Amino acid sequence: MNDIPEIAPTFRFQWEEAQDCYVILYPEGMVKLSGSAGEIMKRVNGSHNTDEIIADLKSAFPGVELDNDVRNFLDNARDNGWIRYKT
């Protein structure tokens, strides 16, 4: 996939010390992310396409089959409005 995901303008991704996890902040609240979701979102920077994000995750976590999980998470993140794709 050549589309490049980026954080949507109304959301902010950050480490939240009080929650001890990565979160997505938006005007109405906050979404606490699992460890794996945080690892994916750390790589959503508007510069790397989905395949590059997956390759980086495979490098960080060798031997783990994660292609479908990453694609599914990014689809859900897009459906929730957290990210959008640039082409």
PyMOL Python script that loads the backbone (N, CA, C, O; Angstrom):
from pymol import cmd

cmd.read_pdbstr("""\
ATOM      1  N   MET A   1       0.862  -1.175   0.000  1.00  0.00           N
ATOM      2  CA  MET A   1       0.000   0.000   0.000  1.00  0.00           C
ATOM      3  C   MET A   1       0.902   1.229   0.000  1.00  0.00           C
ATOM      4  O   MET A   1       1.822   1.326   0.811  1.00  0.00           O
ATOM      5  N   ASN A   2       0.644   2.150  -0.891  1.00  0.00           N
ATOM      6  CA  ASN A   2       1.470   3.341  -1.011  1.00  0.00           C
ATOM      7  C   ASN A   2       0.910   4.537  -0.267  1.00  0.00           C
ATOM      8  O   ASN A   2       1.552   5.586  -0.214  1.00  0.00           O
ATOM      9  N   ASP A   3      -0.269   4.400   0.305  1.00  0.00           N
ATOM     10  CA  ASP A   3      -0.847   5.513   1.054  1.00  0.00           C
ATOM     11  C   ASP A   3      -0.052   5.753   2.330  1.00  0.00           C
ATOM     12  O   ASP A   3       0.455   4.822   2.956  1.00  0.00           O
ATOM     13  N   ILE A   4       0.042   7.015   2.695  1.00  0.00           N
ATOM     14  CA  ILE A   4       0.831   7.408   3.860  1.00  0.00           C
ATOM     15  C   ILE A   4      -0.116   7.881   4.959  1.00  0.00           C
ATOM     16  O   ILE A   4      -0.793   8.895   4.792  1.00  0.00           O
ATOM     17  N   PRO A   5      -0.173   7.161   6.080  1.00  0.00           N
ATOM     18  CA  PRO A   5      -1.054   7.597   7.167  1.00  0.00           C
ATOM     19  C   PRO A   5      -0.424   8.739   7.957  1.00  0.00           C
ATOM     20  O   PRO A   5       0.792   8.803   8.136  1.00  0.00           O
ATOM     21  N   GLU A   6      -1.285   9.636   8.422  1.00  0.00           N
ATOM     22  CA  GLU A   6      -0.867  10.730   9.289  1.00  0.00           C
ATOM     23  C   GLU A   6      -1.940  10.935  10.347  1.00  0.00           C
ATOM     24  O   GLU A   6      -3.106  10.599  10.141  1.00  0.00           O
ATOM     25  N   ILE A   7      -1.531  11.492  11.482  1.00  0.00           N
ATOM     26  CA  ILE A   7      -2.483  11.785  12.547  1.00  0.00           C
ATOM     27  C   ILE A   7      -3.437  12.867  12.047  1.00  0.00           C
ATOM     28  O   ILE A   7      -3.004  13.872  11.483  1.00  0.00           O
ATOM     29  N   ALA A   8      -4.719  12.661  12.253  1.00  0.00           N
ATOM     30  CA  ALA A   8      -5.708  13.672  11.849  1.00  0.00           C
ATOM     31  C   ALA A   8      -5.513  14.934  12.692  1.00  0.00           C
ATOM     32  O   ALA A   8      -5.118  14.851  13.855  1.00  0.00           O
ATOM     33  N   PRO A   9      -5.786  16.094  12.110  1.00  0.00           N
ATOM     34  CA  PRO A   9      -5.494  17.363  12.795  1.00  0.00           C
ATOM     35  C   PRO A   9      -6.190  17.566  14.137  1.00  0.00           C
ATOM     36  O   PRO A   9      -5.673  18.298  14.981  1.00  0.00           O
ATOM     37  N   THR A  10      -7.328  16.950  14.358  1.00  0.00           N
ATOM     38  CA  THR A  10      -8.051  17.161  15.620  1.00  0.00           C
ATOM     39  C   THR A  10      -7.618  16.199  16.724  1.00  0.00           C
ATOM     40  O   THR A  10      -8.177  16.213  17.821  1.00  0.00           O
ATOM     41  N   PHE A  11      -6.613  15.358  16.428  1.00  0.00           N
ATOM     42  CA  PHE A  11      -6.128  14.380  17.394  1.00  0.00           C
ATOM     43  C   PHE A  11      -4.650  14.606  17.665  1.00  0.00           C
ATOM     44  O   PHE A  11      -3.925  15.148  16.830  1.00  0.00           O
ATOM     45  N   ARG A  12      -4.216  14.183  18.846  1.00  0.00           N
ATOM     46  CA  ARG A  12      -2.795  14.248  19.200  1.00  0.00           C
ATOM     47  C   ARG A  12      -2.409  12.922  19.840  1.00  0.00           C
ATOM     48  O   ARG A  12      -3.114  12.406  20.706  1.00  0.00           O
ATOM     49  N   PHE A  13      -1.290  12.387  19.404  1.00  0.00           N
ATOM     50  CA  PHE A  13      -0.756  11.134  19.927  1.00  0.00           C
ATOM     51  C   PHE A  13       0.408  11.474  20.848  1.00  0.00           C
ATOM     52  O   PHE A  13       1.302  12.232  20.472  1.00  0.00           O
ATOM     53  N   GLN A  14       0.398  10.913  22.055  1.00  0.00           N
ATOM     54  CA  GLN A  14       1.495  11.189  22.987  1.00  0.00           C
ATOM     55  C   GLN A  14       1.553  10.133  24.076  1.00  0.00           C
ATOM     56  O   GLN A  14       0.596   9.397  24.316  1.00  0.00           O
ATOM     57  N   TRP A  15       2.727  10.084  24.736  1.00  0.00           N
ATOM     58  CA  TRP A  15       2.891   9.252  25.924  1.00  0.00           C
ATOM     59  C   TRP A  15       2.255   9.994  27.087  1.00  0.00           C
ATOM     60  O   TRP A  15       2.515  11.180  27.287  1.00  0.00           O
ATOM     61  N   GLU A  16       1.429   9.307  27.846  1.00  0.00           N
ATOM     62  CA  GLU A  16       0.770   9.906  29.011  1.00  0.00           C
ATOM     63  C   GLU A  16       1.315   9.219  30.252  1.00  0.00           C
ATOM     64  O   GLU A  16       0.971   8.076  30.552  1.00  0.00           O
ATOM     65  N   GLU A  17       2.164   9.932  30.963  1.00  0.00           N
ATOM     66  CA  GLU A  17       2.831   9.375  32.148  1.00  0.00           C
ATOM     67  C   GLU A  17       1.810   8.879  33.178  1.00  0.00           C
ATOM     68  O   GLU A  17       1.976   7.800  33.748  1.00  0.00           O
ATOM     69  N   ALA A  18       0.766   9.660  33.414  1.00  0.00           N
ATOM     70  CA  ALA A  18      -0.231   9.294  34.428  1.00  0.00           C
ATOM     71  C   ALA A  18      -0.957   7.996  34.071  1.00  0.00           C
ATOM     72  O   ALA A  18      -1.388   7.260  34.958  1.00  0.00           O
ATOM     73  N   GLN A  19      -1.091   7.718  32.773  1.00  0.00           N
ATOM     74  CA  GLN A  19      -1.765   6.502  32.332  1.00  0.00           C
ATOM     75  C   GLN A  19      -0.780   5.357  32.095  1.00  0.00           C
ATOM     76  O   GLN A  19      -1.185   4.201  31.969  1.00  0.00           O
ATOM     77  N   ASP A  20       0.502   5.678  32.037  1.00  0.00           N
ATOM     78  CA  ASP A  20       1.560   4.721  31.758  1.00  0.00           C
ATOM     79  C   ASP A  20       1.339   4.024  30.415  1.00  0.00           C
ATOM     80  O   ASP A  20       1.547   2.818  30.285  1.00  0.00           O
ATOM     81  N   CYS A  21       0.913   4.808  29.416  1.00  0.00           N
ATOM     82  CA  CYS A  21       0.695   4.267  28.084  1.00  0.00           C
ATOM     83  C   CYS A  21       0.596   5.415  27.083  1.00  0.00           C
ATOM     84  O   CYS A  21       0.480   6.583  27.452  1.00  0.00           O
ATOM     85  N   TYR A  22       0.645   5.040  25.799  1.00  0.00           N
ATOM     86  CA  TYR A  22       0.385   6.025  24.758  1.00  0.00           C
ATOM     87  C   TYR A  22      -1.114   6.265  24.679  1.00  0.00           C
ATOM     88  O   TYR A  22      -1.921   5.367  24.919  1.00  0.00           O
ATOM     89  N   VAL A  23      -1.462   7.492  24.339  1.00  0.00           N
ATOM     90  CA  VAL A  23      -2.873   7.864  24.229  1.00  0.00           C
ATOM     91  C   VAL A  23      -3.080   8.692  22.971  1.00  0.00           C
ATOM     92  O   VAL A  23      -2.142   9.250  22.401  1.00  0.00           O
ATOM     93  N   ILE A  24      -4.319   8.748  22.566  1.00  0.00           N
ATOM     94  CA  ILE A  24      -4.748   9.673  21.532  1.00  0.00           C
ATOM     95  C   ILE A  24      -5.669  10.665  22.213  1.00  0.00           C
ATOM     96  O   ILE A  24      -6.696  10.294  22.782  1.00  0.00           O
ATOM     97  N   LEU A  25      -5.291  11.921  22.148  1.00  0.00           N
ATOM     98  CA  LEU A  25      -6.090  12.983  22.764  1.00  0.00           C
ATOM     99  C   LEU A  25      -6.924  13.681  21.707  1.00  0.00           C
ATOM    100  O   LEU A  25      -6.487  13.859  20.571  1.00  0.00           O
ATOM    101  N   TYR A  26      -8.118  14.070  22.089  1.00  0.00           N
ATOM    102  CA  TYR A  26      -8.997  14.841  21.213  1.00  0.00           C
ATOM    103  C   TYR A  26      -9.826  15.746  22.109  1.00  0.00           C
ATOM    104  O   TYR A  26      -9.856  15.537  23.322  1.00  0.00           O
ATOM    105  N   PRO A  27     -10.501  16.748  21.549  1.00  0.00           N
ATOM    106  CA  PRO A  27     -11.178  17.740  22.398  1.00  0.00           C
ATOM    107  C   PRO A  27     -12.140  17.152  23.425  1.00  0.00           C
ATOM    108  O   PRO A  27     -12.291  17.713  24.510  1.00  0.00           O
ATOM    109  N   GLU A  28     -12.792  16.040  23.109  1.00  0.00           N
ATOM    110  CA  GLU A  28     -13.781  15.471  24.018  1.00  0.00           C
ATOM    111  C   GLU A  28     -13.213  14.446  24.982  1.00  0.00           C
ATOM    112  O   GLU A  28     -13.934  13.969  25.858  1.00  0.00           O
ATOM    113  N   GLY A  29     -11.938  14.094  24.846  1.00  0.00           N
ATOM    114  CA  GLY A  29     -11.414  13.084  25.749  1.00  0.00           C
ATOM    115  C   GLY A  29     -10.109  12.471  25.315  1.00  0.00           C
ATOM    116  O   GLY A  29      -9.266  13.121  24.696  1.00  0.00           O
ATOM    117  N   MET A  30      -9.955  11.195  25.655  1.00  0.00           N
ATOM    118  CA  MET A  30      -8.698  10.488  25.459  1.00  0.00           C
ATOM    119  C   MET A  30      -8.977   9.012  25.219  1.00  0.00           C
ATOM    120  O   MET A  30      -9.899   8.436  25.797  1.00  0.00           O
ATOM    121  N   VAL A  31      -8.166   8.414  24.356  1.00  0.00           N
ATOM    122  CA  VAL A  31      -8.218   6.973  24.114  1.00  0.00           C
ATOM    123  C   VAL A  31      -6.884   6.393  24.570  1.00  0.00           C
ATOM    124  O   VAL A  31      -5.829   6.790  24.074  1.00  0.00           O
ATOM    125  N   LYS A  32      -6.928   5.451  25.513  1.00  0.00           N
ATOM    126  CA  LYS A  32      -5.717   4.758  25.956  1.00  0.00           C
ATOM    127  C   LYS A  32      -5.434   3.631  24.971  1.00  0.00           C
ATOM    128  O   LYS A  32      -6.330   2.865  24.615  1.00  0.00           O
ATOM    129  N   LEU A  33      -4.175   3.538  24.531  1.00  0.00           N
ATOM    130  CA  LEU A  33      -3.796   2.539  23.547  1.00  0.00           C
ATOM    131  C   LEU A  33      -3.045   1.384  24.202  1.00  0.00           C
ATOM    132  O   LEU A  33      -2.332   1.560  25.190  1.00  0.00           O
ATOM    133  N   SER A  34      -3.223   0.212  23.631  1.00  0.00           N
ATOM    134  CA  SER A  34      -2.440  -0.949  24.065  1.00  0.00           C
ATOM    135  C   SER A  34      -0.988  -0.733  23.641  1.00  0.00           C
ATOM    136  O   SER A  34      -0.690   0.171  22.861  1.00  0.00           O
ATOM    137  N   GLY A  35      -0.105  -1.555  24.152  1.00  0.00           N
ATOM    138  CA  GLY A  35       1.301  -1.446  23.786  1.00  0.00           C
ATOM    139  C   GLY A  35       1.532  -1.595  22.294  1.00  0.00           C
ATOM    140  O   GLY A  35       2.296  -0.834  21.701  1.00  0.00           O
ATOM    141  N   SER A  36       0.874  -2.572  21.684  1.00  0.00           N
ATOM    142  CA  SER A  36       1.071  -2.785  20.246  1.00  0.00           C
ATOM    143  C   SER A  36       0.481  -1.641  19.430  1.00  0.00           C
ATOM    144  O   SER A  36       1.065  -1.235  18.425  1.00  0.00           O
ATOM    145  N   ALA A  37      -0.662  -1.119  19.845  1.00  0.00           N
ATOM    146  CA  ALA A  37      -1.253   0.026  19.148  1.00  0.00           C
ATOM    147  C   ALA A  37      -0.338   1.249  19.261  1.00  0.00           C
ATOM    148  O   ALA A  37      -0.189   2.008  18.303  1.00  0.00           O
ATOM    149  N   GLY A  38       0.262   1.431  20.416  1.00  0.00           N
ATOM    150  CA  GLY A  38       1.198   2.533  20.600  1.00  0.00           C
ATOM    151  C   GLY A  38       2.413   2.400  19.694  1.00  0.00           C
ATOM    152  O   GLY A  38       2.889   3.388  19.136  1.00  0.00           O
ATOM    153  N   GLU A  39       2.917   1.170  19.550  1.00  0.00           N
ATOM    154  CA  GLU A  39       4.069   0.947  18.668  1.00  0.00           C
ATOM    155  C   GLU A  39       3.728   1.287  17.219  1.00  0.00           C
ATOM    156  O   GLU A  39       4.552   1.851  16.500  1.00  0.00           O
ATOM    157  N   ILE A  40       2.528   0.948  16.799  1.00  0.00           N
ATOM    158  CA  ILE A  40       2.110   1.283  15.437  1.00  0.00           C
ATOM    159  C   ILE A  40       1.982   2.802  15.297  1.00  0.00           C
ATOM    160  O   ILE A  40       2.516   3.391  14.357  1.00  0.00           O
ATOM    161  N   MET A  41       1.279   3.424  16.227  1.00  0.00           N
ATOM    162  CA  MET A  41       1.028   4.861  16.132  1.00  0.00           C
ATOM    163  C   MET A  41       2.320   5.675  16.221  1.00  0.00           C
ATOM    164  O   MET A  41       2.399   6.757  15.639  1.00  0.00           O
ATOM    165  N   LYS A  42       3.335   5.176  16.937  1.00  0.00           N
ATOM    166  CA  LYS A  42       4.624   5.877  16.998  1.00  0.00           C
ATOM    167  C   LYS A  42       5.215   6.053  15.607  1.00  0.00           C
ATOM    168  O   LYS A  42       5.994   6.976  15.371  1.00  0.00           O
ATOM    169  N   ARG A  43       4.850   5.182  14.702  1.00  0.00           N
ATOM    170  CA  ARG A  43       5.412   5.201  13.351  1.00  0.00           C
ATOM    171  C   ARG A  43       4.529   5.935  12.350  1.00  0.00           C
ATOM    172  O   ARG A  43       4.918   6.106  11.195  1.00  0.00           O
ATOM    173  N   VAL A  44       3.353   6.369  12.773  1.00  0.00           N
ATOM    174  CA  VAL A  44       2.455   7.127  11.893  1.00  0.00           C
ATOM    175  C   VAL A  44       2.877   8.589  11.991  1.00  0.00           C
ATOM    176  O   VAL A  44       2.487   9.306  12.913  1.00  0.00           O
ATOM    177  N   ASN A  45       3.684   9.016  11.019  1.00  0.00           N
ATOM    178  CA  ASN A  45       4.251  10.357  11.100  1.00  0.00           C
ATOM    179  C   ASN A  45       4.042  11.192   9.836  1.00  0.00           C
ATOM    180  O   ASN A  45       4.591  12.286   9.707  1.00  0.00           O
ATOM    181  N   GLY A  46       3.248  10.667   8.913  1.00  0.00           N
ATOM    182  CA  GLY A  46       2.996  11.410   7.682  1.00  0.00           C
ATOM    183  C   GLY A  46       4.123  11.309   6.674  1.00  0.00           C
ATOM    184  O   GLY A  46       4.087  11.973   5.638  1.00  0.00           O
ATOM    185  N   SER A  47       5.136  10.480   6.963  1.00  0.00           N
ATOM    186  CA  SER A  47       6.271  10.331   6.053  1.00  0.00           C
ATOM    187  C   SER A  47       6.424   8.916   5.510  1.00  0.00           C
ATOM    188  O   SER A  47       6.991   8.718   4.436  1.00  0.00           O
ATOM    189  N   HIS A  48       5.919   7.934   6.252  1.00  0.00           N
ATOM    190  CA  HIS A  48       6.110   6.536   5.865  1.00  0.00           C
ATOM    191  C   HIS A  48       4.780   5.895   5.478  1.00  0.00           C
ATOM    192  O   HIS A  48       3.759   6.096   6.136  1.00  0.00           O
ATOM    193  N   ASN A  49       4.817   5.115   4.389  1.00  0.00           N
ATOM    194  CA  ASN A  49       3.590   4.424   3.984  1.00  0.00           C
ATOM    195  C   ASN A  49       3.401   3.174   4.840  1.00  0.00           C
ATOM    196  O   ASN A  49       4.261   2.818   5.645  1.00  0.00           O
ATOM    197  N   THR A  50       2.285   2.533   4.653  1.00  0.00           N
ATOM    198  CA  THR A  50       1.930   1.371   5.479  1.00  0.00           C
ATOM    199  C   THR A  50       2.971   0.268   5.383  1.00  0.00           C
ATOM    200  O   THR A  50       3.343  -0.324   6.397  1.00  0.00           O
ATOM    201  N   ASP A  51       3.444  -0.014   4.178  1.00  0.00           N
ATOM    202  CA  ASP A  51       4.450  -1.068   4.024  1.00  0.00           C
ATOM    203  C   ASP A  51       5.731  -0.722   4.766  1.00  0.00           C
ATOM    204  O   ASP A  51       6.363  -1.607   5.343  1.00  0.00           O
ATOM    205  N   GLU A  52       6.125   0.541   4.764  1.00  0.00           N
ATOM    206  CA  GLU A  52       7.328   0.960   5.492  1.00  0.00           C
ATOM    207  C   GLU A  52       7.128   0.846   7.006  1.00  0.00           C
ATOM    208  O   GLU A  52       8.045   0.470   7.736  1.00  0.00           O
ATOM    209  N   ILE A  53       5.934   1.172   7.460  1.00  0.00           N
ATOM    210  CA  ILE A  53       5.624   1.025   8.890  1.00  0.00           C
ATOM    211  C   ILE A  53       5.718  -0.442   9.296  1.00  0.00           C
ATOM    212  O   ILE A  53       6.297  -0.769  10.332  1.00  0.00           O
ATOM    213  N   ILE A  54       5.150  -1.319   8.481  1.00  0.00           N
ATOM    214  CA  ILE A  54       5.205  -2.754   8.766  1.00  0.00           C
ATOM    215  C   ILE A  54       6.645  -3.245   8.763  1.00  0.00           C
ATOM    216  O   ILE A  54       7.030  -4.020   9.639  1.00  0.00           O
ATOM    217  N   ALA A  55       7.449  -2.812   7.797  1.00  0.00           N
ATOM    218  CA  ALA A  55       8.853  -3.227   7.728  1.00  0.00           C
ATOM    219  C   ALA A  55       9.611  -2.776   8.978  1.00  0.00           C
ATOM    220  O   ALA A  55      10.426  -3.526   9.516  1.00  0.00           O
ATOM    221  N   ASP A  56       9.346  -1.561   9.435  1.00  0.00           N
ATOM    222  CA  ASP A  56      10.012  -1.063  10.638  1.00  0.00           C
ATOM    223  C   ASP A  56       9.604  -1.872  11.869  1.00  0.00           C
ATOM    224  O   ASP A  56      10.441  -2.186  12.715  1.00  0.00           O
ATOM    225  N   LEU A  57       8.331  -2.205  11.963  1.00  0.00           N
ATOM    226  CA  LEU A  57       7.862  -3.019  13.084  1.00  0.00           C
ATOM    227  C   LEU A  57       8.471  -4.423  13.044  1.00  0.00           C
ATOM    228  O   LEU A  57       8.825  -4.975  14.086  1.00  0.00           O
ATOM    229  N   LYS A  58       8.595  -4.998  11.853  1.00  0.00           N
ATOM    230  CA  LYS A  58       9.211  -6.323  11.723  1.00  0.00           C
ATOM    231  C   LYS A  58      10.673  -6.281  12.141  1.00  0.00           C
ATOM    232  O   LYS A  58      11.192  -7.239  12.714  1.00  0.00           O
ATOM    233  N   SER A  59      11.332  -5.168  11.851  1.00  0.00           N
ATOM    234  CA  SER A  59      12.724  -5.007  12.270  1.00  0.00           C
ATOM    235  C   SER A  59      12.822  -4.900  13.791  1.00  0.00           C
ATOM    236  O   SER A  59      13.736  -5.454  14.402  1.00  0.00           O
ATOM    237  N   ALA A  60      11.879  -4.188  14.394  1.00  0.00           N
ATOM    238  CA  ALA A  60      11.876  -4.013  15.852  1.00  0.00           C
ATOM    239  C   ALA A  60      11.429  -5.276  16.587  1.00  0.00           C
ATOM    240  O   ALA A  60      11.862  -5.535  17.710  1.00  0.00           O
ATOM    241  N   PHE A  61      10.564  -6.056  15.950  1.00  0.00           N
ATOM    242  CA  PHE A  61      10.006  -7.265  16.565  1.00  0.00           C
ATOM    243  C   PHE A  61      10.185  -8.450  15.611  1.00  0.00           C
ATOM    244  O   PHE A  61       9.209  -8.929  15.034  1.00  0.00           O
ATOM    245  N   PRO A  62      11.425  -8.927  15.441  1.00  0.00           N
ATOM    246  CA  PRO A  62      11.679  -9.995  14.466  1.00  0.00           C
ATOM    247  C   PRO A  62      10.924 -11.285  14.813  1.00  0.00           C
ATOM    248  O   PRO A  62      10.736 -11.634  15.978  1.00  0.00           O
ATOM    249  N   GLY A  63      10.508 -11.964  13.761  1.00  0.00           N
ATOM    250  CA  GLY A  63       9.847 -13.244  13.937  1.00  0.00           C
ATOM    251  C   GLY A  63       8.362 -13.159  14.226  1.00  0.00           C
ATOM    252  O   GLY A  63       7.700 -14.187  14.367  1.00  0.00           O
ATOM    253  N   VAL A  64       7.828 -11.946  14.317  1.00  0.00           N
ATOM    254  CA  VAL A  64       6.405 -11.770  14.608  1.00  0.00           C
ATOM    255  C   VAL A  64       5.674 -11.475  13.298  1.00  0.00           C
ATOM    256  O   VAL A  64       6.045 -10.557  12.567  1.00  0.00           O
ATOM    257  N   GLU A  65       4.643 -12.252  13.009  1.00  0.00           N
ATOM    258  CA  GLU A  65       3.818 -12.013  11.822  1.00  0.00           C
ATOM    259  C   GLU A  65       2.776 -10.965  12.184  1.00  0.00           C
ATOM    260  O   GLU A  65       1.859 -11.240  12.957  1.00  0.00           O
ATOM    261  N   LEU A  66       2.911  -9.776  11.634  1.00  0.00           N
ATOM    262  CA  LEU A  66       2.048  -8.687  12.078  1.00  0.00           C
ATOM    263  C   LEU A  66       1.396  -7.896  10.951  1.00  0.00           C
ATOM    264  O   LEU A  66       0.688  -6.925  11.219  1.00  0.00           O
ATOM    265  N   ASP A  67       1.614  -8.281   9.715  1.00  0.00           N
ATOM    266  CA  ASP A  67       1.084  -7.508   8.586  1.00  0.00           C
ATOM    267  C   ASP A  67      -0.419  -7.244   8.713  1.00  0.00           C
ATOM    268  O   ASP A  67      -0.865  -6.099   8.653  1.00  0.00           O
ATOM    269  N   ASN A  68      -1.188  -8.319   8.888  1.00  0.00           N
ATOM    270  CA  ASN A  68      -2.647  -8.159   8.944  1.00  0.00           C
ATOM    271  C   ASN A  68      -3.087  -7.355  10.161  1.00  0.00           C
ATOM    272  O   ASN A  68      -4.008  -6.544  10.069  1.00  0.00           O
ATOM    273  N   ASP A  69      -2.432  -7.575  11.304  1.00  0.00           N
ATOM    274  CA  ASP A  69      -2.796  -6.835  12.511  1.00  0.00           C
ATOM    275  C   ASP A  69      -2.550  -5.336  12.333  1.00  0.00           C
ATOM    276  O   ASP A  69      -3.368  -4.516  12.750  1.00  0.00           O
ATOM    277  N   VAL A  70      -1.423  -4.983  11.715  1.00  0.00           N
ATOM    278  CA  VAL A  70      -1.124  -3.567  11.493  1.00  0.00           C
ATOM    279  C   VAL A  70      -2.133  -2.957  10.536  1.00  0.00           C
ATOM    280  O   VAL A  70      -2.664  -1.877  10.794  1.00  0.00           O
ATOM    281  N   ARG A  71      -2.397  -3.640   9.441  1.00  0.00           N
ATOM    282  CA  ARG A  71      -3.378  -3.116   8.465  1.00  0.00           C
ATOM    283  C   ARG A  71      -4.766  -2.968   9.102  1.00  0.00           C
ATOM    284  O   ARG A  71      -5.451  -1.970   8.878  1.00  0.00           O
ATOM    285  N   ASN A  72      -5.173  -3.960   9.891  1.00  0.00           N
ATOM    286  CA  ASN A  72      -6.477  -3.882  10.564  1.00  0.00           C
ATOM    287  C   ASN A  72      -6.523  -2.720  11.556  1.00  0.00           C
ATOM    288  O   ASN A  72      -7.517  -1.998  11.629  1.00  0.00           O
ATOM    289  N   PHE A  73      -5.434  -2.543  12.323  1.00  0.00           N
ATOM    290  CA  PHE A  73      -5.410  -1.433  13.265  1.00  0.00           C
ATOM    291  C   PHE A  73      -5.501  -0.093  12.526  1.00  0.00           C
ATOM    292  O   PHE A  73      -6.262   0.788  12.925  1.00  0.00           O
ATOM    293  N   LEU A  74      -4.726   0.054  11.456  1.00  0.00           N
ATOM    294  CA  LEU A  74      -4.762   1.315  10.712  1.00  0.00           C
ATOM    295  C   LEU A  74      -6.139   1.561  10.092  1.00  0.00           C
ATOM    296  O   LEU A  74      -6.602   2.700  10.037  1.00  0.00           O
ATOM    297  N   ASP A  75      -6.786   0.505   9.631  1.00  0.00           N
ATOM    298  CA  ASP A  75      -8.158   0.651   9.115  1.00  0.00           C
ATOM    299  C   ASP A  75      -9.093   1.137  10.223  1.00  0.00           C
ATOM    300  O   ASP A  75      -9.906   2.036  10.006  1.00  0.00           O
ATOM    301  N   ASN A  76      -8.972   0.539  11.408  1.00  0.00           N
ATOM    302  CA  ASN A  76      -9.813   0.964  12.536  1.00  0.00           C
ATOM    303  C   ASN A  76      -9.490   2.388  12.967  1.00  0.00           C
ATOM    304  O   ASN A  76     -10.392   3.160  13.292  1.00  0.00           O
ATOM    305  N   ALA A  77      -8.207   2.737  12.972  1.00  0.00           N
ATOM    306  CA  ALA A  77      -7.808   4.098  13.340  1.00  0.00           C
ATOM    307  C   ALA A  77      -8.387   5.108  12.349  1.00  0.00           C
ATOM    308  O   ALA A  77      -8.835   6.185  12.742  1.00  0.00           O
ATOM    309  N   ARG A  78      -8.375   4.752  11.063  1.00  0.00           N
ATOM    310  CA  ARG A  78      -8.978   5.625  10.049  1.00  0.00           C
ATOM    311  C   ARG A  78     -10.491   5.719  10.267  1.00  0.00           C
ATOM    312  O   ARG A  78     -11.059   6.810  10.209  1.00  0.00           O
ATOM    313  N   ASP A  79     -11.137   4.595  10.515  1.00  0.00           N
ATOM    314  CA  ASP A  79     -12.587   4.591  10.735  1.00  0.00           C
ATOM    315  C   ASP A  79     -12.969   5.419  11.958  1.00  0.00           C
ATOM    316  O   ASP A  79     -14.042   6.022  11.991  1.00  0.00           O
ATOM    317  N   ASN A  80     -12.089   5.449  12.970  1.00  0.00           N
ATOM    318  CA  ASN A  80     -12.335   6.252  14.176  1.00  0.00           C
ATOM    319  C   ASN A  80     -11.957   7.716  13.990  1.00  0.00           C
ATOM    320  O   ASN A  80     -12.218   8.546  14.862  1.00  0.00           O
ATOM    321  N   GLY A  81     -11.339   8.032  12.848  1.00  0.00           N
ATOM    322  CA  GLY A  81     -10.958   9.413  12.569  1.00  0.00           C
ATOM    323  C   GLY A  81      -9.620   9.819  13.155  1.00  0.00           C
ATOM    324  O   GLY A  81      -9.243  10.987  13.057  1.00  0.00           O
ATOM    325  N   TRP A  82      -8.882   8.884  13.769  1.00  0.00           N
ATOM    326  CA  TRP A  82      -7.600   9.216  14.388  1.00  0.00           C
ATOM    327  C   TRP A  82      -6.539   9.530  13.351  1.00  0.00           C
ATOM    328  O   TRP A  82      -5.684  10.390  13.564  1.00  0.00           O
ATOM    329  N   ILE A  83      -6.598   8.819  12.214  1.00  0.00           N
ATOM    330  CA  ILE A  83      -5.621   9.045  11.144  1.00  0.00           C
ATOM    331  C   ILE A  83      -6.370   9.302   9.851  1.00  0.00           C
ATOM    332  O   ILE A  83      -7.564   9.033   9.722  1.00  0.00           O
ATOM    333  N   ARG A  84      -5.625   9.828   8.908  1.00  0.00           N
ATOM    334  CA  ARG A  84      -6.118   9.950   7.536  1.00  0.00           C
ATOM    335  C   ARG A  84      -4.958   9.582   6.631  1.00  0.00           C
ATOM    336  O   ARG A  84      -3.812   9.512   7.075  1.00  0.00           O
ATOM    337  N   TYR A  85      -5.253   9.350   5.371  1.00  0.00           N
ATOM    338  CA  TYR A  85      -4.215   8.945   4.422  1.00  0.00           C
ATOM    339  C   TYR A  85      -3.960  10.050   3.420  1.00  0.00           C
ATOM    340  O   TYR A  85      -4.885  10.657   2.881  1.00  0.00           O
ATOM    341  N   LYS A  86      -2.682  10.296   3.183  1.00  0.00           N
ATOM    342  CA  LYS A  86      -2.292  11.134   2.067  1.00  0.00           C
ATOM    343  C   LYS A  86      -1.763  10.197   0.985  1.00  0.00           C
ATOM    344  O   LYS A  86      -1.251   9.122   1.299  1.00  0.00           O
ATOM    345  N   THR A  87      -1.878  10.579  -0.254  1.00  0.00           N
ATOM    346  CA  THR A  87      -1.377   9.717  -1.345  1.00  0.00           C
ATOM    347  C   THR A  87      -0.193  10.354  -2.019  1.00  0.00           C
ATOM    348  O   THR A  87       0.365   9.783  -2.956  1.00  0.00           O
TER     349      THR A  87
END
""", "prot")
cmd.dss("prot")
cmd.show_as("cartoon", "prot")
cmd.util.cbc("prot")
cmd.orient("prot")
